[in-house]
Each structure stands twice: as structure tokens, then as C-alpha cells.
């Protein structure tokens, strides 16, 4: 297991990585469905923290594997088997999502996380054994992950047995999550791993597509629920159509500025770029839950108010736009996404649900989609104008 070249040509995601991602489809679908249930029951705010906690476990497990694979993907028998162990952990974690969301029982999720970390630690120990140049880095990773896994187990035991009060679970979680984020920075101070910038950019793009697909799946569950309830009418069709347009616009915005070249030139910003995607990914997953409830519950009374349903869609979209801008400017020399335009659109999106009691949820979702489509159009036009300007050509108004 030797480090792969940083500038390896034509580096792309492997078939094993794509298979690995499929297990996360199950996990994200579980956490999205649970959050949608909380929103529909009128407990959206109460469900945000459990949603973010479980999603952190999912995202961090994916992150750890992705960056390790970018440096040490040997694709031999041992590597494949240890990857399968991590996949099993993801499926166990997914099975524990309903219990975590409904009664704050994180036992099964912690077990799944433990299985995933066992496979990852074994990978790092193997890298430390077979790559002498980066042995200290690999052993730091293995040691840090092991110590923190002991911390997660201690948190579960101490809270479940009553040694610590139930309210201490969240502060304990925040401290452990912060330490998890610090492990890569601490480990790579000795010597950086050979992650491939274009490979990392592709992997993040693929996970973005997975989360957009989860939103489509969640919205389709809402469509099914509305059809069963016989609530098919104009508002239903508007929300379903606008939801699809909205997801397409968000996909378009993400892939307007390729990140591979930027990560090549600005490797020192990879931490902020990579960690910033937690918010982007969580926002897309939450958007799926919001669209599911908006489609299913529009047209009849429910526990969630029209304003709450509007914000269930608007808040994820607004956060997505703001965070996408933040990670974009980190790695791109000449931003394609204009900050003033993006932040203005995000502000408009976040204000639209206030009108939901008068214009309805369908109109709010349609307006949010229209704002995002307008943002895509403006961004494409300005990008095309910049390219023509660089070549000294006139910039016609489209």
C-alpha cells in the first residue's frame, strides 16, 4: 500500500467507491424520511438537532473513506474486504436512524459507527506498515480515530446509564465532533497524504448528485402520499413541478465552477472546502424532507403550518446558496458565482415563506424555484460575458 501520485492522470472514482456510495443512499434516505416525519408532525425545529447529529455521522464516515481512498486506493483483496466492513457499518447506522429520531436512542447508530471505524483504522494501520514515508501520519490517524471512538462509546454508556444527565449528550457530541474534525489537521502536520484534487472534486460532485437524487426520492414519496389521500390538484402539480425545477437549478449551480483545478492550486484550503460541504450536503438532505412534506400535505390540514412548510423548503435552499458561495470562493481565482447576487437571492428565498398564509405553499415553492432559475441565468450570462471580455469580444445582452 504505497501512496498514489498527486498528479496521476485520468484519476476517476473506482467501481468500489461507487458501490460504497450506494450504502449511503440507504443511510441518507433513512435520516431524510425521519426528518420529514418530524416536519409533518409540526416538530421541525425539535427535529433539526437530531437530524444534524445523525447526518454528521453519515457525512464524516463518507469523508474519512473518500480522502483515504484518494491517497491509498490499492483495490486489492484486503482493501476491498475492509471497505466492505465499512459498508456494513453504514447499513447498521441506517437501521438505527428511526430510534435516534423518535426517542434519542443512539445505540444502534453508535454500533454502526464502531463497525465503520474498525475497518478504517485497519486501513490506516496497513498504510502505516507499508508506507514508511508517511507512517507517522497514518499512525496518528489510527490513534486519533481509535481514541475518539472510545469517546463516542463512553458518551453512549454514560448518558444511557444516567451517570451524566440527558442534557449533556449534545455538548458531549459537539466536543467529540470538533475533535473528529481536528484529527486530519493534526495527523497531516507531520506529512500530508497524497490525495488527488480532481478525484476529490469528482467524489464530492458524485455525493452531491446522490443527495439531489435523495431529494427526488423524498419528493416522490410525498407524491405517493398525496395520491393515496386523493389530494391531486393544481397546488399539488405546482409543488411537484417546481420542486423538480428547483433541484435542477441547484445541480446546475453546483457544477458551474469545477473545483479540481482550484484544489490543485490551493491545497491548503482543502480543509475549509471539504468541511464546508457538511452544510451543503445537510441542506440538500433537509430540502428533500421539506419537499416531501410540502407535496404530501398541501391541500389539507396538518400539524405543520403553511409558514413552517415554506421554511422547510426555503431554509435549506438559502443555506445551500450561501455555503456554495463560501466553498466556491475558497478555491476559485475568479468566482463564477457572484457573491452579491447569490446572497441577494438567498435573502429573497428566506423571506418568501412569510407570505405562505396568503399565497399558499405551492406559490412559495414555485417562487423559490423561480429565484434559483434566475440565479442560474444571471450566473451563466456573467460567466459568458467574462469569457468574451477576456478575449476582447463584445458582450451582447442575451
N, C-alpha and C positions, 0 to 999 in steps of 0.2 A: 504494500500500500504506500506508494510514493505520491507526493503532491503533483497534481496536474498543472500544466502550464497555464499561466495567467492569460497569455495571448494565443491560446490554442485556437486555430482557425476552424470555422464552421461548427463551433460548440453549440449543441442544442440539447433540449430536455430529452432524457432517455425514456424508453418504454416503461422501465421500472418506476421512474418518477411520475409518469402519467398514471400508472396503476396505483401508486401510493396516494396520489391526489384524490382518487375515487373514494377512498375511505373517509376523506374529509368532507366529501359530498354528503355522506350519511350524517356525520357529526354536525355540520352546519345546518342541514335540514332539520335535525332534532332541536337545536337551540333556537332556530328561527320559528319553528312551529310552536315551541313553548312560549316564546315572547309574543307571538301573535295571540295566543290564548290569553295571556295577561292583558294585552291591549283590549281585546274584545270584552273581557270581564270588567273593564274600567280600572284596571290596576297597572296601567302602563308605566307610570312613574315608579311604582314599587318594583316592577319587574326589570327596570333598567340595570340596577346594580348586579343582580344575579346573572343577567344576560351578559354584561361586560366581563364578569368573572369567568364564566364558562367559556366565553369566546376567547378570552386571553389564553386559557389552557390550550384551546384548539389552535389558535394562531401561533403561540410560542412553540408548540410541538412541530408545526409545519415549518416554522422559521429555522429551528435547530437542524432539522433534517436537510432542508434546502441548502443552507450555507455549508454544512458539512459535505453534502454531495457535490457541491460546486468545486470543492477542493480535493476530495478523496474518492470520487466515484470510480471504483475499480471494476464494478459489475462482475465480480467473481462469485463463487458459491457462498462463501462466508458473508460477503456484503449483502447478497440477496436474502439470505436467511435472517440476518439481523434486521434488515429492512422489514421483512415480514413480521418480525416480533413487534416492531413499532406500529405496523398497520393493525395488528391485533389490539394493541393498546388504544388506538384511536376508536376502534369499534366498541371496546368496553366503555370508554369515555362517553361515546354517543348514547349507549344504553342507560347511562346514569343521569342524562340531562333532565328527564321529566321529574325525577326525585329531587334534584337540585333546585329546579324552578318552583315546584309546588310546595315543598316542605324543607328547603335548605339543607337537604341531606347530600353531602358531597363525598360520601363513602365510595360509591362506585366510580365516580369521576377521579378521585384520588388513586384508586386502584388502577384505572386505565392509564393515568399519568405515570404511575410507577412502572408499569409494563413498558411504556414508551421509553422512559428514561433508562431502563435496564439495557434495552437494545442500543440506545445512543451512547451510553457510557462504554459499552463493549466496543463500539466502533472507534471511539476516541482512544481507548487503551490499545487497540490494534494499531491505530495510526501512530501512537507514541512509540510502540515497539518497532515498527517497520520504517518509520521516517525519522532518523536520528536528528536531522537538522531542525525539526520542529517538535522534538519530543517534549520539551518543557511546555510548549503551548498546548499540545494535546493533553498532557497530564494535568495542566491547570484546568482545562475544560472538564476533564473527567472528574477531578476532585471537586470543582465548584458545583457541578451538576449533582454529584452524589450528596454533598453537604446540604444543598438546598432541597433535595428530595427528602432527606431526613427531616428538614424543617417542615415540609408540607405534611408529612406523616404525623409529626408532633402536633402541628396545628389541628389536624383532624381529631387526634386522640384527646388532646387537652380540652377542646371545645365540646366534643361529644360526651366526655365523661364528667363534664361540669367543673373541671379544675379551673378553667377560665370561663368567664361569663360569655353568654352567647353574643353579646355586642362586640366582643373583642375579635371575633372572626374576621371582620372586614379590615381593621387596622393591621392584623397579622397578615392578611392576604396582601395588602398594599406593600408592606415591608418586604415580604418574600418576593413579590413581583418585581419590585425595584432591584433587589439583589439579583434576580434572574437576568434582568436587563444589563446588569453590571458585569456579569461573568464574561461575555465575549470581549468587552473592553479590557478587562483585567487580564484575561488569558493571552490576548494578542499584543499586549505591551511587550512581551518577550520577543516574539517574532510573528508577523502576520501570516495568516493562511493564504493559500493561492486561489481564492475564489475568483471566478471568471465574470467580469462585469456584464457581458452580453448574455451569458447564461442566466445570471441572477435577474436581469431585466426581463428576460423571457419567462422565467419561472413566476415572477410577480405578476406579469401580464396574464399568464395562464390561470393563476389563482383568482385574479380579478374577473376573468371570464366565468370561472366556476361560481363565484358569488353572484354575478349577474344572472347566471343560469338558475341559481337557487331562488332569486327573486322572481324569475319567470315561473318556477315550480310553485312557489308560495302563492303567487297571484292566481295560478291555475287551480290551486286548492280553494281559493276564495270563489272562483268562478263555479267550481263544482258545488260548493255550499250554497251559493246563490241560486243555482239551477234547481237543487233539491228543494229549496224553500219557495221556488216559484217566483223569485224576485227579479225577473228579467224584464228590463225596460230601458228607457232612454238613459237614465243615470248610470245604470249597470254597464251599458255599452260604452258610454263616455269614459268611465273609470278604466275599464279593461283596455280600451284602445289607447287612452292617454298613458296608462302605465307602461304599455309596450313602447310607445314613442319615447317616454322618459328614460327607460332603461337603455334604449338605443342611443339616445343623446349622451348619457353618462359614459357608455362604452366609447363613443366617438371622442369625447373629451379626454379620456384616459390615454388613448393611443395617438393623440395629436403630436405629442413630443416624445420620441424614443429616448429611453433613459440609458441605454447601453453605452453610448459614446460619452455621455456626461459622467457616468460612474467610472469609466476608464480614466478620464482626466481629473476626477475629484474623488478618489477612493477614500480620502479622509472624511468625506461627508456621508459615507455609506451607512453609518450608524443612525444618523438622523433620518436619512432617506428610508432605510428599512424599518425603523421603529415607527416612523410616521404613518406607515401603511397599516398599522393596527387600527387606527381611527378610520382610515379609508375602507378597509375590509369590514370592520364592525358596522360602519354606516350602511354599506351595501346589504349586509345581512339584516340589519334592522329595517331597511327600506322594504325588503321582501315581506317582513312581518306586517308592516304598515299597509302595503298594497293588498295583502291577503285579507286583512280585516276590512279595509275600505271597500273592496269589491264585494265581499260576502255580506257585510252588514248594511250597505247602502240601501235605502228604500224602506227600512223597517226599524222599529225601535230597538235599542240595545243599551247595554250598560255604558258604553263609550259615547260621549257627546260628539256632535259634528266637529267642534273645535279640536277635540282630542284626536279624532281620526285624521283631521287635516294636519295636525302637528306630527302625527305618527309617520306621515309621508314627508312633510316639509323639513323637519329637524334632520333626519338622515341625509336628505339631499343637500341642505345648507352646509352641514358638516363635511360632506363629501367634497363639495366645491371648494371650501376653504382649505381643507387638508390637501387636496390635489394640487392646489396652487402652491402650498407650502413645500411639498416634496418636489414639485416641478422646478421651482426657482433654485432649489439646492444644487441641482446637478446640470442645469441648462445655462449656457453662457448667455444666450439671447432668448428670453422666455417667449414661448409661443402663446401662452395663456396670459392675457393682460390682467395684472392684479386689480386695477380699479374696476374693470368690467366684471370680473369674477366676484369680487366682494359686493359690488352693487347688486348683482343677480342673486347672490346668497341672501342679502338683506331683504330683497323683494320676496323671495321664496319663503323666508321665515315670517314675513308679515301677512302673507295670503290667508293662512288659516283663521285669522281674526274675523274674516268675512264669511266663514263657513256657515254660521247660523242663518244668514240671509241668502247666500247664493248656493249653498249646498256643497257637500263633499266632492261631488263629481266636478263641479266648476273649479274648485280649488285644485284638484289633481290635474285637471286639464290646463289650468293656468301655470302650475308648476312645470308641467311638461313644455308648455309654450316658452317659458322663460329659458329653460335649458336648451331648447332648439334655437332660440335667438342667440344664446351664448355661443353655441356651436357655429352658427352662421357668421357671427362677428369675428370669432377667432379664426375661422378659415379665411375670411376676407382679409384680415390684417396680416395673417401669415403669408398669403399670396402676394399682398402688396409689399411686404418686406422683401420677399424674394425678387420681385420685379425691381424694387428700388435698389437692391444690391447690384442688379445687372444694369442699372441706369435706364430702365424702361419706364414708360408712364404707367401709373396705377389707375386703371379705369374703375369707376364705381360699378359694381355688378348690377 
